[in-house]
Amino acid sequence: MANEYYQLSWWDLLISLVFILMTIGMIRFWRLNLGGSLVIGTIRSFAQLTFMGYALTFIFNQQHWAFMTGLLLLMILVASYEAYRRQQKRIPKFFPMVLGSLTLTAIIILGTALHFILDVKPWYNPYVAIPIAGMMLGNAMNSVSLTANRFVAEMEHREKEIETLLSLGATPKQAALDALRESIRASLIPSINTLMTVGLVQLPGMMTGQILAGVSPALAVRYQIMIMYMWVTTATMVNTFTLTLIYRRYFTARMQLRRELLH
Amino acid sequence: MSATPLFTLKDIHFRPNGKPVLKGIDLEIPDHELVVILGPSGSGKSSLLRVLNGLNLIHAGQLHYRGEDALELDPRDLRRQVGMVFQQSAIFAGSLADNLKVAGRWDESIRTLGEMRLREALDQVGLHDKALGDAARDLSGGEQQRLALARTLLNQPQVLLLDEVTAHLDPGRAGEIMNLVVHLHQTLKISIIAVSHDIHLMLPFADHLAILDAGRIRQVGPSHSFEKREIEAFFSPSSSRESGNGQ
Protein backbone atom coordinates (compact mmCIF):
# COMPACT_ATOMS: atom_id res chain seq x y z
CA MET A 1 0.00 0.00 0.00
CA ALA A 2 1.25 3.48 -0.86
CA ASN A 3 2.48 5.84 1.87
CA GLU A 4 3.25 2.95 4.18
CA TYR A 5 6.85 1.97 4.79
CA TYR A 6 8.71 -0.35 7.09
CA GLN A 7 10.74 1.28 9.82
CA LEU A 8 14.40 0.36 10.13
CA SER A 9 15.61 0.68 13.73
CA TRP A 10 19.23 0.80 14.94
CA TRP A 11 18.71 -2.77 16.20
CA ASP A 12 17.57 -3.85 12.71
CA LEU A 13 20.67 -2.19 11.29
CA LEU A 14 22.84 -4.14 13.70
CA ILE A 15 21.30 -7.36 12.40
CA SER A 16 22.22 -6.29 8.86
CA LEU A 17 25.84 -6.83 9.89
CA VAL A 18 25.10 -10.48 9.15
CA PHE A 19 25.74 -9.56 5.48
CA ILE A 20 29.23 -8.40 6.38
CA LEU A 21 29.83 -11.60 8.37
CA MET A 22 28.82 -13.64 5.32
CA THR A 23 31.27 -11.63 3.17
CA ILE A 24 34.06 -12.18 5.72
CA GLY A 25 33.33 -15.91 5.51
CA MET A 26 33.67 -15.86 1.74
CA ILE A 27 36.81 -13.71 1.92
CA ARG A 28 38.37 -16.29 4.20
CA PHE A 29 37.33 -19.08 1.87
CA TRP A 30 39.23 -17.36 -0.96
CA ARG A 31 42.08 -16.31 1.37
CA LEU A 32 41.87 -12.82 -0.01
CA ASN A 33 43.49 -10.88 2.82
CA LEU A 34 40.81 -8.23 2.52
CA GLY A 35 39.14 -8.72 5.90
CA GLY A 36 40.79 -5.68 7.49
CA SER A 37 39.76 -3.38 4.64
CA LEU A 38 36.21 -4.70 4.76
CA VAL A 39 35.93 -4.01 8.49
CA ILE A 40 37.30 -0.48 8.05
CA GLY A 41 34.96 0.07 5.10
CA THR A 42 32.01 -1.14 7.15
CA ILE A 43 32.79 1.21 10.02
CA ARG A 44 33.51 4.14 7.71
CA SER A 45 30.31 3.73 5.69
CA PHE A 46 28.33 3.59 8.95
CA ALA A 47 30.01 6.68 10.38
CA GLN A 48 29.92 8.73 7.14
CA LEU A 49 26.30 7.97 6.31
CA THR A 50 25.11 8.47 9.90
CA PHE A 51 26.86 11.84 9.92
CA MET A 52 25.31 12.65 6.51
CA GLY A 53 21.88 11.69 7.87
CA TYR A 54 22.18 14.21 10.70
CA ALA A 55 23.66 16.81 8.33
CA LEU A 56 20.77 16.33 5.90
CA THR A 57 18.28 16.60 8.73
CA PHE A 58 19.86 19.95 9.60
CA ILE A 59 19.97 21.05 5.97
CA PHE A 60 16.38 20.01 5.31
CA ASN A 61 15.26 22.22 8.14
CA GLN A 62 16.84 25.31 6.55
CA GLN A 63 14.05 26.87 4.55
CA HIS A 64 15.88 29.84 3.05
CA TRP A 65 16.76 30.67 -0.56
CA ALA A 66 20.18 32.05 0.37
CA PHE A 67 21.10 28.87 2.24
CA MET A 68 19.99 26.71 -0.68
CA THR A 69 21.80 28.89 -3.23
CA GLY A 70 25.01 28.67 -1.18
CA LEU A 71 24.66 24.92 -0.84
CA LEU A 72 24.06 24.48 -4.57
CA LEU A 73 27.12 26.59 -5.36
CA LEU A 74 29.17 24.49 -2.95
CA MET A 75 27.93 21.30 -4.63
CA ILE A 76 28.81 22.74 -8.07
CA LEU A 77 32.25 23.75 -6.81
CA VAL A 78 32.96 20.27 -5.42
CA ALA A 79 31.67 18.57 -8.60
CA SER A 80 33.82 20.87 -10.77
CA TYR A 81 36.90 20.19 -8.68
CA GLU A 82 36.31 16.44 -8.83
CA ALA A 83 35.91 16.60 -12.66
CA TYR A 84 39.12 18.68 -12.81
CA ARG A 85 40.97 16.21 -10.58
CA ARG A 86 40.06 13.31 -12.86
CA GLN A 87 41.79 14.79 -15.91
CA GLN A 88 44.46 12.45 -17.20
CA LYS A 89 46.19 15.27 -19.11
CA ARG A 90 46.28 18.91 -18.15
CA ILE A 91 43.76 21.01 -20.00
CA PRO A 92 44.54 24.73 -19.60
CA LYS A 93 41.92 26.58 -17.54
CA PHE A 94 39.81 23.43 -17.24
CA PHE A 95 38.55 24.13 -13.72
CA PRO A 96 36.97 27.56 -14.40
CA MET A 97 35.57 26.25 -17.70
CA VAL A 98 33.85 23.30 -16.00
CA LEU A 99 32.69 25.52 -13.17
CA GLY A 100 31.04 27.91 -15.60
CA SER A 101 29.53 25.12 -17.70
CA LEU A 102 28.17 23.26 -14.66
CA THR A 103 26.68 26.43 -13.20
CA LEU A 104 24.91 27.32 -16.42
CA THR A 105 23.69 23.75 -16.89
CA ALA A 106 22.45 23.63 -13.29
CA ILE A 107 20.51 26.87 -13.70
CA ILE A 108 18.83 25.63 -16.89
CA ILE A 109 18.14 22.03 -15.82
CA LEU A 110 17.22 22.66 -12.18
CA GLY A 111 15.18 25.70 -13.15
CA THR A 112 13.19 23.64 -15.64
CA ALA A 113 12.76 20.65 -13.31
CA LEU A 114 11.86 22.57 -10.14
CA HIS A 115 9.81 25.36 -11.64
CA PHE A 116 8.16 24.03 -14.79
CA ILE A 117 7.90 20.28 -14.21
CA LEU A 118 7.56 19.72 -10.45
CA ASP A 119 6.24 23.21 -9.70
CA VAL A 120 8.01 23.19 -6.33
CA LYS A 121 6.99 26.09 -4.07
CA PRO A 122 9.17 27.59 -2.82
CA TRP A 123 11.81 26.45 -5.36
CA TYR A 124 14.37 26.03 -2.58
CA ASN A 125 12.39 23.35 -0.76
CA PRO A 126 15.38 21.23 0.26
CA TYR A 127 13.43 17.94 0.21
CA VAL A 128 13.15 18.26 -3.56
CA ALA A 129 15.95 20.60 -4.60
CA ILE A 130 18.80 18.74 -2.88
CA PRO A 131 18.16 15.21 -4.20
CA ILE A 132 17.42 16.48 -7.70
CA ALA A 133 20.51 18.71 -7.71
CA GLY A 134 22.66 15.91 -6.28
CA MET A 135 21.61 13.45 -8.98
CA MET A 136 22.01 16.02 -11.72
CA LEU A 137 25.45 17.22 -10.61
CA GLY A 138 26.77 13.71 -9.97
CA ASN A 139 25.77 12.69 -13.46
CA ALA A 140 27.16 15.89 -15.00
CA MET A 141 30.46 15.51 -13.14
CA ASN A 142 31.01 11.93 -14.34
CA SER A 143 30.03 12.75 -17.87
CA VAL A 144 32.11 15.89 -18.27
CA SER A 145 35.27 14.33 -16.88
CA LEU A 146 34.96 11.30 -19.19
CA THR A 147 34.13 13.48 -22.18
CA ALA A 148 37.01 15.88 -21.59
CA ASN A 149 39.43 12.95 -21.37
CA ARG A 150 37.94 11.50 -24.53
CA PHE A 151 38.30 14.84 -26.31
CA VAL A 152 42.00 15.08 -25.46
CA ALA A 153 42.51 11.50 -26.70
CA GLU A 154 40.65 12.33 -29.91
CA MET A 155 42.78 15.44 -30.47
CA GLU A 156 45.94 13.37 -30.02
CA HIS A 157 44.67 10.63 -32.29
CA ARG A 158 43.57 13.09 -34.98
CA GLU A 159 46.56 15.44 -34.82
CA LYS A 160 47.59 14.78 -38.43
CA GLU A 161 44.01 15.16 -39.66
CA ILE A 162 43.57 18.44 -37.76
CA GLU A 163 46.77 19.92 -39.16
CA THR A 164 45.87 18.77 -42.67
CA LEU A 165 42.50 20.50 -42.38
CA LEU A 166 44.13 23.67 -41.02
CA SER A 167 46.65 23.61 -43.86
CA LEU A 168 43.75 23.47 -46.33
CA GLY A 169 42.19 26.58 -44.82
CA ALA A 170 39.94 25.28 -42.03
CA THR A 171 39.19 27.30 -38.91
CA PRO A 172 40.05 25.66 -35.56
CA LYS A 173 36.39 24.71 -35.07
CA GLN A 174 36.18 23.11 -38.50
CA ALA A 175 39.45 21.29 -37.92
CA ALA A 176 38.42 20.01 -34.47
CA LEU A 177 34.84 19.17 -35.42
CA ASP A 178 35.38 15.42 -35.82
CA ALA A 179 37.07 15.23 -32.40
CA LEU A 180 34.26 17.28 -30.83
CA ARG A 181 31.52 15.19 -32.43
CA GLU A 182 33.14 11.89 -31.50
CA SER A 183 33.54 12.98 -27.86
CA ILE A 184 29.90 14.08 -27.58
CA ARG A 185 28.73 10.92 -29.33
CA ALA A 186 30.74 8.74 -26.94
CA SER A 187 29.26 10.58 -23.95
CA LEU A 188 25.71 10.11 -25.20
CA ILE A 189 25.84 6.40 -26.00
CA PRO A 190 25.75 5.10 -22.36
CA SER A 191 22.84 7.44 -21.53
CA ILE A 192 20.88 6.34 -24.60
CA ASN A 193 21.61 2.69 -23.88
CA THR A 194 20.29 3.15 -20.34
CA LEU A 195 17.11 4.72 -21.74
CA MET A 196 16.72 1.65 -23.97
CA THR A 197 17.09 -0.97 -21.25
CA VAL A 198 15.79 0.68 -18.08
CA GLY A 199 12.94 -1.28 -16.56
CA LEU A 200 13.86 -4.35 -18.61
CA VAL A 201 17.28 -5.17 -17.24
CA GLN A 202 17.56 -3.14 -14.06
CA LEU A 203 15.41 -1.05 -11.75
CA PRO A 204 17.08 2.27 -10.99
CA GLY A 205 18.20 2.94 -7.43
CA MET A 206 16.20 6.11 -6.95
CA MET A 207 12.97 4.42 -7.95
CA THR A 208 13.51 1.36 -5.74
CA GLY A 209 14.43 3.69 -2.88
CA GLN A 210 11.19 5.62 -3.29
CA ILE A 211 9.12 2.45 -3.44
CA LEU A 212 10.81 1.12 -0.30
CA ALA A 213 10.03 4.42 1.41
CA GLY A 214 6.35 3.96 0.68
CA VAL A 215 5.81 5.91 -2.52
CA SER A 216 3.48 4.26 -5.02
CA PRO A 217 5.35 2.56 -7.89
CA ALA A 218 3.36 4.58 -10.45
CA LEU A 219 4.58 7.86 -8.94
CA ALA A 220 8.12 6.53 -8.40
CA VAL A 221 8.25 5.53 -12.07
CA ARG A 222 7.18 8.99 -13.21
CA TYR A 223 9.94 10.56 -11.10
CA GLN A 224 12.42 8.12 -12.51
CA ILE A 225 11.43 8.89 -16.10
CA MET A 226 11.85 12.60 -15.48
CA ILE A 227 15.26 12.03 -13.86
CA MET A 228 16.45 9.94 -16.78
CA TYR A 229 15.41 12.53 -19.35
CA MET A 230 17.15 15.10 -17.18
CA TRP A 231 20.34 13.02 -17.10
CA VAL A 232 20.60 12.74 -20.88
CA THR A 233 20.06 16.47 -21.33
CA THR A 234 22.40 17.38 -18.49
CA ALA A 235 25.23 15.29 -19.94
CA THR A 236 24.77 16.65 -23.45
CA MET A 237 24.45 20.22 -22.24
CA VAL A 238 27.39 20.31 -19.85
CA ASN A 239 29.58 18.55 -22.42
CA THR A 240 28.52 20.95 -25.15
CA PHE A 241 29.29 23.99 -23.00
CA THR A 242 32.60 22.59 -21.75
CA LEU A 243 33.89 21.31 -25.10
CA THR A 244 32.92 24.58 -26.79
CA LEU A 245 35.26 26.29 -24.33
CA ILE A 246 37.97 23.62 -24.26
CA TYR A 247 38.72 23.19 -27.95
CA ARG A 248 39.69 26.86 -28.29
CA ARG A 249 42.52 26.31 -25.79
CA TYR A 250 44.14 23.92 -28.27
CA PHE A 251 44.65 26.60 -30.91
CA THR A 252 46.49 29.89 -31.01
CA ALA A 253 44.97 33.16 -32.18
CA ARG A 254 46.74 32.49 -35.52
CA MET A 255 44.74 29.23 -35.90
CA GLN A 256 47.70 26.98 -35.08
CA LEU A 257 47.34 23.70 -33.23
CA ARG A 258 49.11 23.89 -29.86
CA ARG A 259 50.91 20.59 -30.30
CA GLU A 260 52.74 20.98 -27.00
CA LEU A 261 49.43 20.24 -25.24
CA LEU A 262 49.13 16.89 -26.99
CA HIS A 263 52.58 15.42 -26.30
CA MET B 1 59.17 41.88 -64.10
CA SER B 2 58.68 42.16 -60.38
CA ALA B 3 61.56 40.90 -58.31
CA THR B 4 59.57 40.67 -55.09
CA PRO B 5 60.64 37.46 -53.36
CA LEU B 6 58.02 34.81 -52.63
CA PHE B 7 59.03 34.67 -48.98
CA THR B 8 61.40 36.87 -47.03
CA LEU B 9 62.46 35.59 -43.62
CA LYS B 10 64.31 37.88 -41.25
CA ASP B 11 65.84 36.47 -38.08
CA ILE B 12 63.09 33.86 -37.64
CA HIS B 13 63.19 31.99 -34.35
CA PHE B 14 61.03 29.03 -33.43
CA ARG B 15 61.34 27.63 -29.91
CA PRO B 16 58.66 25.05 -29.06
CA ASN B 17 58.63 24.46 -25.28
CA GLY B 18 61.65 26.75 -25.03
CA LYS B 19 63.83 24.46 -27.14
CA PRO B 20 65.43 26.39 -30.03
CA VAL B 21 64.68 24.70 -33.36
CA LEU B 22 65.03 27.63 -35.77
CA LYS B 23 67.78 29.97 -34.58
CA GLY B 24 67.56 33.14 -36.60
CA ILE B 25 66.71 32.19 -40.18
CA ASP B 26 67.51 34.85 -42.79
CA LEU B 27 66.34 33.74 -46.20
CA GLU B 28 64.87 35.06 -49.41
CA ILE B 29 62.94 32.52 -51.44
CA PRO B 30 62.49 33.50 -55.09
CA ASP B 31 59.09 33.26 -56.74
CA HIS B 32 58.16 30.89 -59.61
CA GLU B 33 61.01 28.48 -58.89
CA LEU B 34 61.47 24.99 -57.57
CA VAL B 35 63.33 25.60 -54.36
CA VAL B 36 64.80 22.75 -52.36
CA ILE B 37 65.82 23.12 -48.73
CA LEU B 38 68.25 20.38 -47.84
CA GLY B 39 69.28 19.43 -44.37
CA PRO B 40 70.03 16.45 -42.17
CA SER B 41 67.42 14.97 -39.81
CA GLY B 42 66.56 17.31 -36.96
CA SER B 43 67.93 20.38 -38.73
CA GLY B 44 64.55 22.15 -38.56
CA LYS B 45 63.38 21.63 -42.17
CA SER B 46 59.80 20.63 -41.36
CA SER B 47 59.53 23.41 -38.76
CA LEU B 48 60.66 25.95 -41.36
CA LEU B 49 58.09 24.71 -43.87
CA ARG B 50 55.35 24.84 -41.23
CA VAL B 51 56.32 28.46 -40.51
CA LEU B 52 55.75 29.29 -44.19
CA ASN B 53 52.28 27.69 -44.11
CA GLY B 54 51.48 29.47 -40.86
CA LEU B 55 51.14 26.23 -38.88
CA ASN B 56 54.00 27.11 -36.56
CA LEU B 57 54.10 30.10 -34.30
CA ILE B 58 57.06 32.42 -34.86
CA HIS B 59 58.67 33.35 -31.56
CA ALA B 60 60.79 36.14 -33.06
CA GLY B 61 61.56 37.61 -36.46
CA GLN B 62 59.65 38.73 -39.52
CA LEU B 63 58.00 36.77 -42.31
CA HIS B 64 56.87 38.41 -45.55
CA TYR B 65 54.85 36.70 -48.23
CA ARG B 66 55.14 38.44 -51.60
CA GLY B 67 56.09 41.65 -49.83
CA GLU B 68 53.28 41.55 -47.27
CA ASP B 69 53.70 40.86 -43.58
CA ALA B 70 52.46 37.27 -43.27
CA LEU B 71 51.29 37.90 -39.71
CA GLU B 72 48.91 40.54 -41.03
CA LEU B 73 47.25 38.10 -43.44
CA ASP B 74 44.27 35.93 -42.52
CA PRO B 75 45.88 32.54 -41.81
CA ARG B 76 43.18 30.78 -43.86
CA ASP B 77 43.91 32.88 -46.94
CA LEU B 78 47.64 32.33 -46.55
CA ARG B 79 47.14 28.56 -46.26
CA ARG B 80 44.89 28.40 -49.29
CA GLN B 81 47.52 30.23 -51.32
CA VAL B 82 50.42 28.31 -49.81
CA GLY B 83 49.34 24.66 -49.92
CA MET B 84 51.21 21.99 -48.04
CA VAL B 85 51.70 18.26 -48.41
CA PHE B 86 53.03 16.53 -45.31
CA GLN B 87 55.60 13.80 -44.89
CA GLN B 88 52.80 11.45 -43.90
CA SER B 89 49.59 12.93 -45.14
CA ALA B 90 46.37 12.39 -43.24
CA ILE B 91 44.09 10.19 -45.28
CA PHE B 92 40.51 10.33 -44.05
CA ALA B 93 38.20 7.35 -43.80
CA GLY B 94 36.01 7.08 -46.88
CA SER B 95 36.56 7.21 -50.60
CA LEU B 96 39.06 9.06 -52.74
CA ALA B 97 36.27 11.51 -53.59
CA ASP B 98 35.59 12.09 -49.87
CA ASN B 99 39.26 12.92 -49.38
CA LEU B 100 39.41 15.24 -52.38
CA LYS B 101 36.34 17.10 -51.13
CA VAL B 102 37.38 17.32 -47.48
CA ALA B 103 37.76 21.11 -47.74
CA GLY B 104 34.18 21.14 -49.01
CA ARG B 105 33.16 20.97 -45.36
CA TRP B 106 33.63 24.72 -45.28
CA ASP B 107 34.37 25.71 -48.87
CA GLU B 108 31.38 25.87 -51.21
CA SER B 109 33.57 25.86 -54.32
CA ILE B 110 35.08 22.49 -53.31
CA ARG B 111 31.78 21.04 -52.07
CA THR B 112 30.11 21.59 -55.42
CA LEU B 113 32.92 20.17 -57.56
CA GLY B 114 31.55 17.76 -60.15
CA GLU B 115 32.68 14.21 -60.71
CA MET B 116 34.52 15.19 -63.88
CA ARG B 117 36.65 17.76 -62.07
CA LEU B 118 37.48 15.25 -59.33
CA ARG B 119 38.45 12.70 -61.99
CA GLU B 120 40.75 15.29 -63.56
CA ALA B 121 42.32 15.93 -60.17
CA LEU B 122 43.17 12.24 -59.83
CA ASP B 123 44.50 12.05 -63.39
CA GLN B 124 46.62 15.13 -62.79
CA VAL B 125 48.60 13.27 -60.12
CA GLY B 126 48.81 10.01 -62.03
CA LEU B 127 46.06 8.08 -60.26
CA HIS B 128 44.52 7.11 -63.61
CA ASP B 129 43.64 3.56 -62.58
CA LYS B 130 41.86 4.51 -59.36
CA ALA B 131 38.11 5.06 -59.10
CA LEU B 132 36.66 7.96 -57.14
CA GLY B 133 34.71 5.51 -55.01
CA ASP B 134 37.75 3.39 -54.00
CA ALA B 135 38.60 3.33 -50.29
CA ALA B 136 41.36 5.90 -49.74
CA ARG B 137 43.03 4.02 -46.93
CA ASP B 138 43.57 1.01 -49.21
CA LEU B 139 46.00 3.01 -51.37
CA SER B 140 49.74 2.40 -51.12
CA GLY B 141 52.00 4.99 -49.45
CA GLY B 142 52.98 6.59 -52.76
CA GLU B 143 49.38 6.66 -53.98
CA GLN B 144 48.26 8.28 -50.72
CA GLN B 145 50.87 11.02 -51.24
CA ARG B 146 49.52 11.57 -54.75
CA LEU B 147 46.00 11.79 -53.37
CA ALA B 148 47.14 14.33 -50.77
CA LEU B 149 48.81 16.32 -53.55
CA ALA B 150 45.58 16.27 -55.61
CA ARG B 151 43.58 17.38 -52.55
CA THR B 152 45.90 20.33 -51.97
CA LEU B 153 45.90 21.30 -55.66
CA LEU B 154 42.08 21.54 -55.66
CA ASN B 155 42.53 24.66 -53.49
CA GLN B 156 44.39 26.15 -56.48
CA PRO B 157 47.42 27.25 -54.44
CA GLN B 158 50.05 29.56 -55.88
CA VAL B 159 52.76 27.89 -53.82
CA LEU B 160 53.20 24.24 -52.90
CA LEU B 161 55.18 23.22 -49.83
CA LEU B 162 56.39 19.62 -49.83
CA ASP B 163 57.59 18.19 -46.53
CA GLU B 164 59.78 15.15 -47.24
CA VAL B 165 57.00 13.77 -49.41
CA THR B 166 59.21 10.97 -50.69
CA ALA B 167 60.66 9.97 -47.31
CA HIS B 168 58.65 6.74 -46.99
CA LEU B 169 58.91 5.68 -50.62
CA ASP B 170 61.40 3.45 -52.42
CA PRO B 171 63.80 5.27 -54.83
CA GLY B 172 61.73 4.37 -57.90
CA ARG B 173 58.48 5.73 -56.46
CA ALA B 174 60.29 8.74 -54.99
CA GLY B 175 61.67 9.62 -58.46
CA GLU B 176 58.18 9.28 -59.97
CA ILE B 177 56.76 11.68 -57.39
CA MET B 178 59.51 14.22 -58.06
CA ASN B 179 58.94 13.99 -61.81
CA LEU B 180 55.26 14.65 -61.13
CA VAL B 181 56.19 17.65 -58.96
CA VAL B 182 58.36 19.12 -61.73
CA HIS B 183 55.55 18.54 -64.23
CA LEU B 184 53.06 20.37 -61.97
CA HIS B 185 55.56 23.18 -61.41
CA GLN B 186 55.90 23.66 -65.16
CA THR B 187 52.29 23.17 -66.23
CA LEU B 188 50.51 24.93 -63.37
CA LYS B 189 53.19 27.62 -63.01
CA ILE B 190 53.24 27.30 -59.25
CA SER B 191 56.21 27.89 -57.00
CA ILE B 192 57.45 24.82 -55.17
CA ILE B 193 59.38 24.67 -51.92
CA ALA B 194 60.43 21.14 -51.02
CA VAL B 195 62.42 20.07 -47.98
CA SER B 196 64.39 16.86 -47.96
CA HIS B 197 67.44 15.16 -46.54
CA ASP B 198 67.99 13.27 -49.80
CA ILE B 199 70.68 15.17 -51.75
CA HIS B 200 70.90 12.71 -54.63
CA LEU B 201 67.16 12.64 -55.27
CA MET B 202 66.55 16.37 -55.01
CA LEU B 203 69.62 17.99 -56.62
CA PRO B 204 68.66 17.31 -60.24
CA PHE B 205 65.27 18.96 -59.76
CA ALA B 206 66.20 22.10 -57.83
CA ASP B 207 66.41 25.56 -59.41
CA HIS B 208 67.41 27.10 -56.13
CA LEU B 209 68.96 25.50 -53.08
CA ALA B 210 69.28 26.29 -49.39
CA ILE B 211 71.20 24.26 -46.85
CA LEU B 212 69.71 24.18 -43.37
CA ASP B 213 71.74 22.82 -40.53
CA ALA B 214 71.07 22.88 -36.77
CA GLY B 215 68.38 25.51 -37.19
CA ARG B 216 70.46 27.88 -39.33
CA ILE B 217 70.79 28.53 -43.04
CA ARG B 218 74.38 27.64 -44.01
CA GLN B 219 74.32 28.32 -47.72
CA VAL B 220 71.81 29.51 -50.26
CA GLY B 221 71.76 30.25 -53.99
CA PRO B 222 71.00 28.90 -57.46
CA SER B 223 71.63 25.17 -57.47
CA HIS B 224 74.28 25.39 -60.22
CA SER B 225 76.40 27.47 -57.87
CA PHE B 226 76.77 24.55 -55.45
CA GLU B 227 79.45 21.93 -55.46
CA LYS B 228 77.97 18.53 -54.65
CA ARG B 229 80.90 17.71 -52.37
CA GLU B 230 80.33 20.97 -50.56
CA ILE B 231 76.74 19.99 -49.83
CA GLU B 232 77.65 16.47 -48.82
CA ALA B 233 80.05 17.90 -46.25
CA PHE B 234 77.06 19.23 -44.30
CA PHE B 235 75.61 15.76 -44.08
CA SER B 236 78.79 14.03 -42.97
CA PRO B 237 78.96 13.16 -39.26
CA SER B 238 82.36 14.86 -38.95
CA SER B 239 81.11 18.28 -40.00
CA SER B 240 81.30 20.86 -37.23
CA ARG B 241 77.74 22.09 -37.52
CA GLU B 242 77.29 24.36 -34.56
CA SER B 243 80.67 26.05 -34.95
CA GLY B 244 80.53 26.43 -38.73
CA ASN B 245 80.33 29.92 -40.21
CA GLY B 246 76.88 30.50 -41.68
CA GLN B 247 76.97 31.99 -45.14
Boltz contact constraints between the chains, C-beta under 6 A:
constraints:
  - contact:
      token1: [A, 160]
      token2: [B, 90]
      max_distance: 6.0
  - contact:
      token1: [A, 161]
      token2: [B, 90]
      max_distance: 6.0
  - contact:
      token1: [A, 164]
      token2: [B, 90]
      max_distance: 6.0
  - contact:
      token1: [A, 167]
      token2: [B, 53]
      max_distance: 6.0
  - contact:
      token1: [A, 167]
      token2: [B, 79]
      max_distance: 6.0
  - contact:
      token1: [A, 167]
      token2: [B, 84]
      max_distance: 6.0
  - contact:
      token1: [A, 168]
      token2: [B, 103]
      max_distance: 6.0
  - contact:
      token1: [A, 169]
      token2: [B, 76]
      max_distance: 6.0
  - contact:
      token1: [A, 169]
      token2: [B, 79]
      max_distance: 6.0
  - contact:
      token1: [A, 169]
      token2: [B, 80]
      max_distance: 6.0
  - contact:
      token1: [A, 174]
      token2: [B, 106]
      max_distance: 6.0
  - contact:
      token1: [A, 252]
      token2: [B, 57]
      max_distance: 6.0
  - contact:
      token1: [A, 254]
      token2: [B, 75]
      max_distance: 6.0
  - contact:
      token1: [A, 255]
      token2: [B, 75]
      max_distance: 6.0
  - contact:
      token1: [A, 256]
      token2: [B, 55]
      max_distance: 6.0
  - contact:
      token1: [A, 256]
      token2: [B, 57]
      max_distance: 6.0
  - contact:
      token1: [A, 260]
      token2: [B, 17]
      max_distance: 6.0
